[in-house]
Amino acid sequence: MKVKTILVSQPKPETEKSPYFDLSEKCKVKVDFRSFIHVEGIDSKEFRTQKVNIQDFGAIIFTSRNAVDHFFRIAEELRYNVPDDLKYFCISESTAYYLQKYVVYRKRKIFHGRQTMKDLMPLIKKHKGEKFLLPCADILKKDIPEVLEKNSINFQQAMLYRTVCSDLSDLADVNYDVLVFFSPAGIASLYENFPGFKQNDTRIAVFGATTAKAAENAGLEINIAAPKPEAPSMTMALEQYIKKQSKK
């Protein structure tokens, strides 16, 4: 069956240079975007139940922009003046530059990796004497605390926000040829919004092993999967599938 419509379960890209727009034009398909999940911050009352005193930390590890936003939000709610000498360790350069929203970048001690905790560890180890705060969501990749523990880093996690299912009720009567998922939470949101969902002729695309497992556990048939050697990105996997189907 040919593919004419695709729903990507993520927010619409802010830049026009997104490969999804190229895919739409190249393969003559309609690509829509809708986030199936969103982030909600916890309030200061809930934060206090974790017994984390943010004044005790001389360094902070940011693994995402959400972590940055919610750290400064909770600091404001707690009336905590973030000290100028606090050290920031960011998982990527883009996350580090995002700090400019809250601090004068050139006047702060900011370090960043390339994209993973493994990249960032050599920088963290140079400051091993610090006590590190790790702001995070209710769902955190296991490898992040594991690599810190393995390197005997003195750190403490602080859950500042959680991932929740978005309201998709307006999509009840809308059908797409392909649904694209990037996390188990996206799969969970599909069934929370539409408990009686039947796949029928809808093709399911998944990115990553954990997403694939969640789809299979939900009884979905996976038609498109990435990353793979021949398709390291989701857009490449989609393009290959669309072209294959158009020949039938």
Short mmCIF file of the C-alpha atoms (twelve columns), coordinates in Angstrom:
data_MODEL
# 
_entry.id   MODEL 
# 
loop_
_atom_site.group_PDB 
_atom_site.id 
_atom_site.type_symbol 
_atom_site.label_atom_id 
_atom_site.label_alt_id 
_atom_site.label_comp_id 
_atom_site.label_asym_id 
_atom_site.label_seq_id 
_atom_site.Cartn_x 
_atom_site.Cartn_y 
_atom_site.Cartn_z 
_atom_site.pdbx_PDB_model_num 
ATOM 1   C CA . MET A 1   0.000   0.000  0.000  1 
ATOM 2   C CA . LYS A 2   1.277   3.436  -0.953 1 
ATOM 3   C CA . VAL A 3   2.026   6.041  1.707  1 
ATOM 4   C CA . LYS A 4   0.334   9.414  1.382  1 
ATOM 5   C CA . THR A 5   0.149   10.670 4.973  1 
ATOM 6   C CA . ILE A 6   2.541   10.468 7.939  1 
ATOM 7   C CA . LEU A 7   2.083   11.608 11.544 1 
ATOM 8   C CA . VAL A 8   5.308   12.190 13.478 1 
ATOM 9   C CA . SER A 9   4.729   12.043 17.255 1 
ATOM 10  C CA . GLN A 10  7.020   14.995 17.958 1 
ATOM 11  C CA . PRO A 11  6.645   18.796 17.871 1 
ATOM 12  C CA . LYS A 12  6.919   20.456 14.480 1 
ATOM 13  C CA . PRO A 13  10.560  21.367 13.737 1 
ATOM 14  C CA . GLU A 14  11.364  25.023 14.312 1 
ATOM 15  C CA . THR A 15  13.677  25.181 11.317 1 
ATOM 16  C CA . GLU A 16  12.648  24.827 7.690  1 
ATOM 17  C CA . LYS A 17  15.777  22.756 7.081  1 
ATOM 18  C CA . SER A 18  14.278  19.676 8.739  1 
ATOM 19  C CA . PRO A 19  14.785  16.454 6.739  1 
ATOM 20  C CA . TYR A 20  11.062  15.752 7.223  1 
ATOM 21  C CA . PHE A 21  10.184  18.693 4.969  1 
ATOM 22  C CA . ASP A 22  12.651  17.374 2.382  1 
ATOM 23  C CA . LEU A 23  11.017  13.949 2.669  1 
ATOM 24  C CA . SER A 24  7.567   15.454 2.144  1 
ATOM 25  C CA . GLU A 25  8.643   17.272 -1.005 1 
ATOM 26  C CA . LYS A 26  10.776  14.468 -2.394 1 
ATOM 27  C CA . CYS A 27  8.250   11.662 -1.891 1 
ATOM 28  C CA . LYS A 28  5.078   13.753 -2.343 1 
ATOM 29  C CA . VAL A 29  3.649   12.786 1.041  1 
ATOM 30  C CA . LYS A 30  1.871   14.861 3.696  1 
ATOM 31  C CA . VAL A 31  3.851   14.958 6.944  1 
ATOM 32  C CA . ASP A 32  2.147   16.273 10.088 1 
ATOM 33  C CA . PHE A 33  3.616   16.683 13.572 1 
ATOM 34  C CA . ARG A 34  1.963   16.259 16.946 1 
ATOM 35  C CA . SER A 35  3.684   15.674 20.256 1 
ATOM 36  C CA . PHE A 36  2.144   12.633 21.952 1 
ATOM 37  C CA . ILE A 37  3.851   13.510 25.227 1 
ATOM 38  C CA . HIS A 38  4.857   16.675 27.039 1 
ATOM 39  C CA . VAL A 39  6.769   17.702 30.125 1 
ATOM 40  C CA . GLU A 40  5.236   19.099 33.317 1 
ATOM 41  C CA . GLY A 41  7.311   20.524 36.136 1 
ATOM 42  C CA . ILE A 42  6.823   19.477 39.752 1 
ATOM 43  C CA . ASP A 43  6.134   22.208 42.294 1 
ATOM 44  C CA . SER A 44  8.419   23.241 45.138 1 
ATOM 45  C CA . LYS A 45  6.327   21.315 47.682 1 
ATOM 46  C CA . GLU A 46  6.860   18.023 45.831 1 
ATOM 47  C CA . PHE A 47  10.515  18.870 45.263 1 
ATOM 48  C CA . ARG A 48  11.091  19.261 49.015 1 
ATOM 49  C CA . THR A 49  9.903   15.695 49.629 1 
ATOM 50  C CA . GLN A 50  13.059  14.498 47.843 1 
ATOM 51  C CA . LYS A 51  15.191  16.105 50.568 1 
ATOM 52  C CA . VAL A 52  17.595  17.669 48.079 1 
ATOM 53  C CA . ASN A 53  19.244  20.900 49.235 1 
ATOM 54  C CA . ILE A 54  20.417  22.579 46.025 1 
ATOM 55  C CA . GLN A 55  22.671  24.898 48.058 1 
ATOM 56  C CA . ASP A 56  24.893  21.882 48.808 1 
ATOM 57  C CA . PHE A 57  26.058  21.510 45.198 1 
ATOM 58  C CA . GLY A 58  28.995  23.215 43.528 1 
ATOM 59  C CA . ALA A 59  28.325  21.736 40.101 1 
ATOM 60  C CA . ILE A 60  25.334  20.709 38.025 1 
ATOM 61  C CA . ILE A 61  24.929  18.293 35.130 1 
ATOM 62  C CA . PHE A 62  22.426  19.195 32.410 1 
ATOM 63  C CA . THR A 63  21.347  16.448 30.012 1 
ATOM 64  C CA . SER A 64  18.675  18.470 28.186 1 
ATOM 65  C CA . ARG A 65  17.126  21.894 27.741 1 
ATOM 66  C CA . ASN A 66  14.181  20.732 29.840 1 
ATOM 67  C CA . ALA A 67  16.576  20.103 32.712 1 
ATOM 68  C CA . VAL A 68  17.934  23.647 32.340 1 
ATOM 69  C CA . ASP A 69  14.468  25.224 32.295 1 
ATOM 70  C CA . HIS A 70  13.189  23.337 35.301 1 
ATOM 71  C CA . PHE A 71  16.313  23.818 37.403 1 
ATOM 72  C CA . PHE A 72  16.076  27.593 37.109 1 
ATOM 73  C CA . ARG A 73  12.296  27.461 37.568 1 
ATOM 74  C CA . ILE A 74  12.535  25.491 40.815 1 
ATOM 75  C CA . ALA A 75  15.421  27.691 41.996 1 
ATOM 76  C CA . GLU A 76  13.186  30.730 41.568 1 
ATOM 77  C CA . GLU A 77  10.296  29.042 43.374 1 
ATOM 78  C CA . LEU A 78  12.633  28.198 46.270 1 
ATOM 79  C CA . ARG A 79  14.024  31.754 46.200 1 
ATOM 80  C CA . TYR A 80  17.487  30.324 45.724 1 
ATOM 81  C CA . ASN A 81  19.978  32.728 44.199 1 
ATOM 82  C CA . VAL A 82  22.094  30.641 41.856 1 
ATOM 83  C CA . PRO A 83  25.742  31.505 42.675 1 
ATOM 84  C CA . ASP A 84  27.980  32.911 39.968 1 
ATOM 85  C CA . ASP A 85  30.664  30.303 40.658 1 
ATOM 86  C CA . LEU A 86  28.362  27.295 40.089 1 
ATOM 87  C CA . LYS A 87  29.920  24.968 37.499 1 
ATOM 88  C CA . TYR A 88  27.743  23.744 34.634 1 
ATOM 89  C CA . PHE A 89  28.433  20.472 32.804 1 
ATOM 90  C CA . CYS A 90  26.248  20.091 29.707 1 
ATOM 91  C CA . ILE A 91  25.802  16.974 27.609 1 
ATOM 92  C CA . SER A 92  26.073  18.918 24.339 1 
ATOM 93  C CA . GLU A 93  27.170  22.276 22.984 1 
ATOM 94  C CA . SER A 94  23.575  23.241 22.142 1 
ATOM 95  C CA . THR A 95  22.487  22.574 25.742 1 
ATOM 96  C CA . ALA A 96  25.425  24.679 26.975 1 
ATOM 97  C CA . TYR A 97  24.488  27.610 24.722 1 
ATOM 98  C CA . TYR A 98  20.886  27.324 25.920 1 
ATOM 99  C CA . LEU A 99  22.133  28.455 29.338 1 
ATOM 100 C CA . GLN A 100 22.361  31.962 27.881 1 
ATOM 101 C CA . LYS A 101 18.633  32.172 28.547 1 
ATOM 102 C CA . TYR A 102 19.431  32.296 32.280 1 
ATOM 103 C CA . VAL A 103 23.072  33.308 32.812 1 
ATOM 104 C CA . VAL A 104 25.737  35.532 31.282 1 
ATOM 105 C CA . TYR A 105 27.488  32.752 29.354 1 
ATOM 106 C CA . ARG A 106 31.005  34.200 29.130 1 
ATOM 107 C CA . LYS A 107 31.101  34.871 32.883 1 
ATOM 108 C CA . ARG A 108 30.257  31.326 33.984 1 
ATOM 109 C CA . LYS A 109 32.194  28.080 34.257 1 
ATOM 110 C CA . ILE A 110 30.488  26.041 31.531 1 
ATOM 111 C CA . PHE A 111 31.740  22.738 30.111 1 
ATOM 112 C CA . HIS A 112 30.130  20.536 27.483 1 
ATOM 113 C CA . GLY A 113 30.492  17.176 25.783 1 
ATOM 114 C CA . ARG A 114 29.625  16.251 22.207 1 
ATOM 115 C CA . GLN A 115 26.343  14.409 22.828 1 
ATOM 116 C CA . THR A 116 26.756  11.670 25.436 1 
ATOM 117 C CA . MET A 117 27.717  11.265 29.091 1 
ATOM 118 C CA . LYS A 118 30.738  9.286  27.958 1 
ATOM 119 C CA . ASP A 119 32.002  12.391 26.140 1 
ATOM 120 C CA . LEU A 120 31.373  14.549 29.181 1 
ATOM 121 C CA . MET A 121 33.011  12.261 31.759 1 
ATOM 122 C CA . PRO A 122 36.642  13.377 31.223 1 
ATOM 123 C CA . LEU A 123 35.579  16.948 32.059 1 
ATOM 124 C CA . ILE A 124 33.562  15.859 35.097 1 
ATOM 125 C CA . LYS A 125 36.473  13.749 36.388 1 
ATOM 126 C CA . LYS A 126 38.735  16.819 36.326 1 
ATOM 127 C CA . HIS A 127 36.392  18.315 38.949 1 
ATOM 128 C CA . LYS A 128 35.875  15.154 40.973 1 
ATOM 129 C CA . GLY A 129 36.037  17.065 44.243 1 
ATOM 130 C CA . GLU A 130 32.708  18.727 43.521 1 
ATOM 131 C CA . LYS A 131 29.302  17.510 44.586 1 
ATOM 132 C CA . PHE A 132 27.160  17.272 41.445 1 
ATOM 133 C CA . LEU A 133 23.414  17.791 41.105 1 
ATOM 134 C CA . LEU A 134 21.687  15.876 38.306 1 
ATOM 135 C CA . PRO A 135 18.282  17.446 37.486 1 
ATOM 136 C CA . CYS A 136 16.131  14.949 35.614 1 
ATOM 137 C CA . ALA A 137 12.671  13.751 34.656 1 
ATOM 138 C CA . ASP A 138 10.799  10.844 36.205 1 
ATOM 139 C CA . ILE A 139 12.202  8.759  33.338 1 
ATOM 140 C CA . LEU A 140 15.995  8.839  33.074 1 
ATOM 141 C CA . LYS A 141 18.242  6.743  30.843 1 
ATOM 142 C CA . LYS A 142 20.014  4.175  33.033 1 
ATOM 143 C CA . ASP A 143 23.400  4.818  31.453 1 
ATOM 144 C CA . ILE A 144 23.535  8.371  32.844 1 
ATOM 145 C CA . PRO A 145 23.664  7.554  36.590 1 
ATOM 146 C CA . GLU A 146 25.494  4.302  35.838 1 
ATOM 147 C CA . VAL A 147 28.481  6.055  34.226 1 
ATOM 148 C CA . LEU A 148 28.636  8.536  37.127 1 
ATOM 149 C CA . GLU A 149 28.575  5.738  39.692 1 
ATOM 150 C CA . LYS A 150 31.168  3.750  37.752 1 
ATOM 151 C CA . ASN A 151 33.528  6.725  37.935 1 
ATOM 152 C CA . SER A 152 32.828  7.298  41.652 1 
ATOM 153 C CA . ILE A 153 31.349  10.745 41.106 1 
ATOM 154 C CA . ASN A 154 29.638  12.298 44.130 1 
ATOM 155 C CA . PHE A 155 26.219  13.160 42.723 1 
ATOM 156 C CA . GLN A 156 22.532  13.243 43.595 1 
ATOM 157 C CA . GLN A 157 19.535  13.052 41.294 1 
ATOM 158 C CA . ALA A 158 16.683  15.533 41.601 1 
ATOM 159 C CA . MET A 159 13.445  14.837 39.762 1 
ATOM 160 C CA . LEU A 160 12.182  18.246 38.618 1 
ATOM 161 C CA . TYR A 161 9.727   17.321 35.864 1 
ATOM 162 C CA . ARG A 162 7.798   14.377 34.502 1 
ATOM 163 C CA . THR A 163 6.710   13.130 31.119 1 
ATOM 164 C CA . VAL A 164 2.936   12.945 30.694 1 
ATOM 165 C CA . CYS A 165 0.590   11.952 27.881 1 
ATOM 166 C CA . SER A 166 -0.814  14.766 25.755 1 
ATOM 167 C CA . ASP A 167 -4.518  15.103 24.965 1 
ATOM 168 C CA . LEU A 168 -4.986  13.777 21.419 1 
ATOM 169 C CA . SER A 169 -8.777  13.716 21.372 1 
ATOM 170 C CA . ASP A 170 -8.875  15.977 18.309 1 
ATOM 171 C CA . LEU A 171 -7.177  13.205 16.302 1 
ATOM 172 C CA . ALA A 172 -9.973  10.696 16.995 1 
ATOM 173 C CA . ASP A 173 -11.390 10.900 13.479 1 
ATOM 174 C CA . VAL A 174 -8.096  11.487 11.669 1 
ATOM 175 C CA . ASN A 175 -6.304  8.577  10.027 1 
ATOM 176 C CA . TYR A 176 -2.707  8.406  8.827  1 
ATOM 177 C CA . ASP A 177 -0.934  5.820  6.704  1 
ATOM 178 C CA . VAL A 178 2.110   5.892  9.007  1 
ATOM 179 C CA . LEU A 179 2.505   6.716  12.723 1 
ATOM 180 C CA . VAL A 180 6.073   7.487  13.819 1 
ATOM 181 C CA . PHE A 181 7.197   6.883  17.420 1 
ATOM 182 C CA . PHE A 182 10.416  7.736  19.247 1 
ATOM 183 C CA . SER A 183 9.794   6.537  22.799 1 
ATOM 184 C CA . PRO A 184 7.817   4.009  24.851 1 
ATOM 185 C CA . ALA A 185 5.957   6.994  26.334 1 
ATOM 186 C CA . GLY A 186 4.648   7.828  22.859 1 
ATOM 187 C CA . ILE A 187 3.233   4.308  22.503 1 
ATOM 188 C CA . ALA A 188 1.661   4.585  25.967 1 
ATOM 189 C CA . SER A 189 0.060   7.900  24.998 1 
ATOM 190 C CA . LEU A 190 -1.493  6.333  21.889 1 
ATOM 191 C CA . TYR A 191 -3.326  3.759  23.984 1 
ATOM 192 C CA . GLU A 192 -4.179  6.136  26.827 1 
ATOM 193 C CA . ASN A 193 -5.890  8.429  24.319 1 
ATOM 194 C CA . PHE A 194 -7.341  5.644  22.178 1 
ATOM 195 C CA . PRO A 195 -7.777  2.465  24.295 1 
ATOM 196 C CA . GLY A 196 -9.533  0.690  21.449 1 
ATOM 197 C CA . PHE A 197 -6.897  1.507  18.821 1 
ATOM 198 C CA . LYS A 198 -6.684  -1.096 16.060 1 
ATOM 199 C CA . GLN A 199 -3.728  -0.969 13.726 1 
ATOM 200 C CA . ASN A 200 -5.510  -2.340 10.649 1 
ATOM 201 C CA . ASP A 201 -3.706  -0.818 7.619  1 
ATOM 202 C CA . THR A 202 -1.770  1.781  9.618  1 
ATOM 203 C CA . ARG A 203 1.977   1.318  9.330  1 
ATOM 204 C CA . ILE A 204 4.031   1.754  12.509 1 
ATOM 205 C CA . ALA A 205 7.521   3.307  12.449 1 
ATOM 206 C CA . VAL A 206 9.743   3.147  15.533 1 
ATOM 207 C CA . PHE A 207 13.102  4.615  16.466 1 
ATOM 208 C CA . GLY A 208 15.269  2.695  18.908 1 
ATOM 209 C CA . ALA A 209 15.148  -0.697 20.578 1 
ATOM 210 C CA . THR A 210 13.139  0.385  23.640 1 
ATOM 211 C CA . THR A 211 10.460  1.967  21.441 1 
ATOM 212 C CA . ALA A 212 10.321  -1.178 19.303 1 
ATOM 213 C CA . LYS A 213 9.901   -3.344 22.407 1 
ATOM 214 C CA . ALA A 214 7.077   -1.139 23.703 1 
ATOM 215 C CA . ALA A 215 5.324   -1.354 20.320 1 
ATOM 216 C CA . GLU A 216 5.626   -5.137 20.260 1 
ATOM 217 C CA . ASN A 217 4.379   -5.425 23.841 1 
ATOM 218 C CA . ALA A 218 1.347   -3.387 22.816 1 
ATOM 219 C CA . GLY A 219 0.646   -5.864 20.035 1 
ATOM 220 C CA . LEU A 220 1.628   -3.565 17.194 1 
ATOM 221 C CA . GLU A 221 3.253   -4.780 13.995 1 
ATOM 222 C CA . ILE A 222 6.401   -2.775 13.251 1 
ATOM 223 C CA . ASN A 223 6.705   -1.915 9.559  1 
ATOM 224 C CA . ILE A 224 9.551   0.616  9.655  1 
ATOM 225 C CA . ALA A 225 12.455  0.649  12.106 1 
ATOM 226 C CA . ALA A 226 15.517  2.819  12.631 1 
ATOM 227 C CA . PRO A 227 18.367  3.180  13.225 1 
ATOM 228 C CA . LYS A 228 19.837  0.517  10.969 1 
ATOM 229 C CA . PRO A 229 23.089  0.419  8.984  1 
ATOM 230 C CA . GLU A 230 21.185  1.136  5.773  1 
ATOM 231 C CA . ALA A 231 18.944  3.733  7.480  1 
ATOM 232 C CA . PRO A 232 20.611  5.485  10.436 1 
ATOM 233 C CA . SER A 233 17.846  8.120  10.607 1 
ATOM 234 C CA . MET A 234 14.063  7.861  10.710 1 
ATOM 235 C CA . THR A 235 13.639  9.995  7.598  1 
ATOM 236 C CA . MET A 236 15.930  7.655  5.645  1 
ATOM 237 C CA . ALA A 237 13.972  4.617  6.848  1 
ATOM 238 C CA . LEU A 238 10.697  6.285  5.858  1 
ATOM 239 C CA . GLU A 239 11.994  7.263  2.432  1 
ATOM 240 C CA . GLN A 240 13.188  3.721  1.704  1 
ATOM 241 C CA . TYR A 241 9.839   2.270  2.766  1 
ATOM 242 C CA . ILE A 242 7.811   4.793  0.751  1 
ATOM 243 C CA . LYS A 243 9.825   4.131  -2.398 1 
ATOM 244 C CA . LYS A 244 9.502   0.381  -1.944 1 
ATOM 245 C CA . GLN A 245 5.728   0.620  -1.523 1 
ATOM 246 C CA . SER A 246 5.307   2.910  -4.540 1 
ATOM 247 C CA . LYS A 247 6.756   0.188  -6.786 1 
ATOM 248 C CA . LYS A 248 4.106   -2.311 -5.813 1 
# 
